[in-house]
Amino acid sequence: MENFEYNFELLKATRESKKVSAHSIAADLCLAERHIISIEENSLQYFSSESLKYTSLKKYIAALGLKNEDVIFNFNEVDPIPSLLKKE
């Protein structure tokens, strides 16, 4: 999960195309508006850890109706949950 990369421009464009404000979606997700802006700017500034940002990012992706795989590059390699669920 460390050093994950994602298409932050897609997130902002999708939110704006749905005519949803950063403030509104932040409230829906129980986040601060600055967290949404930080995600859309690919910044860690307002997050205490990368894992907290990652969790917030996944909530944001779902709220926009997108798939993790379409936003997070190499999602299956960086997300610990899918690898834990795989059968060996």
Helices and strands as residue ranges (DSSP letters): H 8-17, H 22-28, H 33-40, H 50-63, H 68-71, H 75-78, H 80-85
